[in-house]
Amino acid sequence: MDDYLSENEQWERFLGWLKENGPGIIAAVVVAALAVGGWRWWQAHKNSTDLAASTRYGEVLQAFNLGNRGHALQLIDEMQHDYAGSPYTDQANLAAARVFVESKELDQAAQRLGAVMRDSRDPELATIARLRLARVEISMSKPDAALDTLGPAQAGAFASRYHEIRGDAYFAKGDKAAALDEYRAALLAAGPSLAENNVLNLKIDDLRGATASARTAAPAASK
């Protein structure tokens, strides 16, 4: 009987505890269930949105390939409204910039590239846009703007391209010594696998000869 009463007392205590804490436990379970359900809904929504944006991006590329630039740009405008922040929208703008470069509409290309550089949520796409914008600015005879766009040379996967484009900007400014330093840094950053970069080597060889000639000419001119 004592054992029975002990168990009974324990049960009564449990019921009392459940009565006191039950609502909180139920609320926690409900919140957890809603969180899981909400996460699954968000993932499904995101996957659906990504698929739609990818499909629209494919339509943009097809329109450009068919020479229907007006339709392609209209689709990109729709993407910017419907899928703002999507990497597919960024890539569509990069594609538009390439088309504008090919048609010598450099101002339009610069606008598209600048938008991706500033607004993209993908650091790699933003960096690609930055590098391409700097090249466009060099083509627009704005080497100082290109250097401002690039900022300090970056390490990592894009280091070689950063240095090379900085070299092109300095060359456009007439600073051959700085250009040579950047080209050498670009070749070093490229690593052994890209050490035979013919374009870089040609740039370095040309500038090495030019800077050597300038050094030998300077003392002769002073006599």
C-alpha positions as CSV (number, residue, x, y, z in Angstrom):
1,M,0.0,0.0,0.0
2,D,2.8,2.4,0.9
3,D,4.5,1.7,-2.4
4,Y,1.1,2.2,-4.2
5,L,0.6,5.5,-2.4
6,S,4.1,6.6,-3.3
7,E,3.5,6.0,-6.9
8,N,0.2,7.6,-6.7
9,E,1.7,10.7,-5.1
10,Q,4.3,10.8,-7.9
11,W,1.6,10.6,-10.5
12,E,-0.3,13.4,-8.9
13,R,2.8,15.5,-8.8
14,F,3.5,14.8,-12.5
15,L,-0.1,15.8,-13.3
16,G,0.4,19.0,-11.3
17,W,3.7,19.8,-13.1
18,L,2.1,19.0,-16.5
19,K,-0.8,21.3,-15.7
20,E,1.5,24.1,-14.8
21,N,4.1,23.7,-17.6
22,G,1.9,22.0,-20.3
23,P,1.0,25.2,-22.2
24,G,4.6,26.2,-22.4
25,I,5.6,22.8,-23.7
26,I,2.8,22.8,-26.2
27,A,3.7,26.3,-27.4
28,A,7.4,25.2,-27.8
29,V,6.3,22.2,-29.9
30,V,4.0,24.4,-32.0
31,V,6.8,27.0,-32.6
32,A,9.2,24.2,-33.6
33,A,6.7,22.7,-35.9
34,L,6.0,26.1,-37.5
35,A,9.7,26.7,-37.9
36,V,10.3,23.4,-39.6
37,G,7.3,23.9,-41.8
38,G,8.3,27.5,-42.6
39,W,11.8,26.4,-43.5
40,R,10.5,23.7,-45.8
41,W,8.1,26.2,-47.4
42,W,10.9,28.7,-47.9
43,Q,13.2,26.0,-49.5
44,A,10.4,25.0,-51.8
45,H,9.7,28.6,-52.7
46,K,13.4,29.3,-53.3
47,N,13.8,26.3,-55.5
48,S,10.8,27.3,-57.5
49,T,12.0,30.8,-57.8
50,D,15.5,29.7,-58.8
51,L,14.1,27.4,-61.5
52,A,11.9,30.2,-62.9
53,A,14.9,32.7,-62.9
54,S,17.1,30.1,-64.6
55,T,14.4,29.5,-67.3
56,R,14.1,33.2,-67.9
57,Y,17.9,33.5,-68.1
58,G,18.0,30.8,-70.8
59,E,15.4,32.8,-72.7
60,V,17.6,35.9,-72.5
61,L,20.6,34.1,-73.9
62,Q,18.4,32.6,-76.7
63,A,17.1,36.0,-77.6
64,F,20.6,37.5,-77.8
65,N,21.8,34.5,-79.9
66,L,19.0,35.1,-82.3
67,G,19.9,38.8,-82.5
68,N,16.7,39.9,-80.8
69,R,18.4,42.3,-78.5
70,G,15.3,44.3,-77.7
71,H,13.4,41.3,-76.5
72,A,16.4,40.1,-74.4
73,L,16.7,43.5,-72.7
74,Q,13.0,43.5,-72.0
75,L,13.3,40.0,-70.4
76,I,16.2,41.3,-68.2
77,D,14.1,44.2,-67.1
78,E,11.4,41.7,-66.0
79,M,14.0,39.6,-64.2
80,Q,15.2,42.7,-62.3
81,H,11.6,43.2,-61.2
82,D,10.6,39.5,-60.5
83,Y,13.9,38.1,-59.4
84,A,15.9,40.9,-57.9
85,G,19.0,39.6,-56.1
86,S,19.0,36.3,-58.1
87,P,22.4,35.4,-59.5
88,Y,20.7,34.6,-62.8
89,T,19.6,38.2,-63.0
90,D,23.2,39.2,-62.4
91,Q,24.4,36.9,-65.2
92,A,21.8,38.2,-67.5
93,N,23.2,41.7,-67.0
94,L,26.7,40.5,-67.6
95,A,25.5,39.0,-70.9
96,A,23.9,42.3,-71.8
97,A,27.1,44.1,-71.0
98,R,29.0,41.8,-73.3
99,V,26.6,42.6,-76.1
100,F,26.9,46.3,-75.5
101,V,30.7,46.1,-75.6
102,E,30.6,44.2,-78.9
103,S,28.4,47.0,-80.3
104,K,30.7,49.7,-78.9
105,E,28.0,51.0,-76.6
106,L,30.5,51.3,-73.7
107,D,28.4,53.6,-71.5
108,Q,25.6,51.1,-71.6
109,A,28.0,48.3,-70.8
110,A,29.5,50.2,-67.9
111,Q,26.0,50.8,-66.4
112,R,25.1,47.1,-66.4
113,L,28.5,46.1,-65.0
114,G,28.4,48.8,-62.3
115,A,25.0,47.5,-61.2
116,V,26.2,44.0,-60.8
117,M,29.3,45.1,-59.1
118,R,27.4,47.1,-56.5
119,D,24.3,45.0,-56.0
120,S,25.1,41.4,-56.5
121,R,24.8,39.1,-53.5
122,D,27.3,36.7,-55.1
123,P,30.9,37.9,-54.3
124,E,32.3,36.1,-57.4
125,L,29.9,37.6,-59.8
126,A,30.5,41.0,-58.2
127,T,34.3,40.6,-58.7
128,I,33.8,39.5,-62.4
129,A,31.7,42.6,-63.0
130,R,34.4,44.8,-61.3
131,L,37.1,43.4,-63.5
132,R,35.1,43.8,-66.7
133,L,34.0,47.3,-65.8
134,A,37.7,48.3,-65.3
135,R,38.4,46.9,-68.8
136,V,35.5,48.9,-70.3
137,E,36.7,52.1,-68.5
138,I,40.2,51.6,-70.0
139,S,38.6,51.2,-73.4
140,M,36.7,54.5,-72.7
141,S,40.1,56.2,-72.1
142,K,39.4,56.4,-68.4
143,P,42.4,54.6,-66.8
144,D,42.2,56.5,-63.5
145,A,38.5,55.4,-63.2
146,A,39.6,51.9,-63.9
147,L,42.2,52.0,-61.1
148,D,39.5,53.4,-58.8
149,T,37.1,50.6,-59.7
150,L,39.7,47.9,-59.1
151,G,41.0,49.3,-55.9
152,P,44.0,47.5,-54.3
153,A,45.1,44.3,-56.0
154,Q,43.2,41.3,-54.6
155,A,44.6,37.9,-53.6
156,G,42.9,34.7,-54.3
157,A,41.6,33.3,-57.6
158,F,41.3,36.6,-59.3
159,A,44.7,38.0,-58.3
160,S,46.4,37.5,-61.6
161,R,43.5,39.2,-63.5
162,Y,43.5,42.1,-61.1
163,H,47.2,42.7,-61.6
164,E,47.0,42.4,-65.4
165,I,44.1,44.9,-65.7
166,R,45.9,47.3,-63.3
167,G,48.9,47.0,-65.6
168,D,46.7,47.8,-68.6
169,A,45.4,50.9,-66.8
170,Y,48.9,52.1,-65.9
171,F,50.0,51.4,-69.5
172,A,47.1,53.5,-70.8
173,K,48.3,56.3,-68.4
174,G,51.8,56.1,-69.9
175,D,53.3,54.7,-66.7
176,K,55.3,51.9,-68.2
177,A,57.3,51.1,-65.1
178,A,54.2,50.6,-63.0
179,A,52.6,48.6,-65.8
180,L,55.6,46.3,-65.9
181,D,55.5,45.7,-62.2
182,E,51.8,44.8,-62.4
183,Y,52.3,42.4,-65.3
184,R,55.1,40.7,-63.4
185,A,52.9,40.4,-60.4
186,A,50.1,39.0,-62.6
187,L,52.4,36.3,-63.9
188,L,53.6,35.5,-60.4
189,A,50.0,35.2,-59.1
190,A,49.0,33.0,-62.1
191,G,51.3,30.3,-60.7
192,P,53.2,27.6,-62.5
193,S,50.2,26.2,-64.4
194,L,49.7,29.5,-66.2
195,A,53.3,30.6,-66.3
196,E,53.3,30.2,-70.1
197,N,50.7,33.0,-70.5
198,N,51.7,34.2,-73.9
199,V,49.8,37.5,-73.7
200,L,51.3,38.5,-70.3
201,N,54.8,37.4,-71.4
202,L,54.5,39.5,-74.6
203,K,53.5,42.5,-72.5
204,I,56.3,42.0,-70.1
205,D,58.9,41.5,-72.9
206,D,57.7,44.7,-74.7
207,L,57.8,46.8,-71.6
208,R,61.1,45.3,-70.4
209,G,62.7,46.5,-73.6
210,A,61.0,49.9,-73.5
211,T,62.0,50.6,-69.9
212,A,65.6,49.4,-70.5
213,S,65.8,51.7,-73.5
214,A,64.5,54.6,-71.4
215,R,67.1,54.0,-68.7
216,T,70.0,54.0,-71.2
217,A,68.6,57.0,-73.0
218,A,68.3,59.1,-69.9
219,P,72.1,59.3,-69.1
220,A,72.9,60.0,-72.7
221,A,70.4,62.9,-72.8
222,S,71.9,64.4,-69.7
223,K,75.4,64.7,-71.3
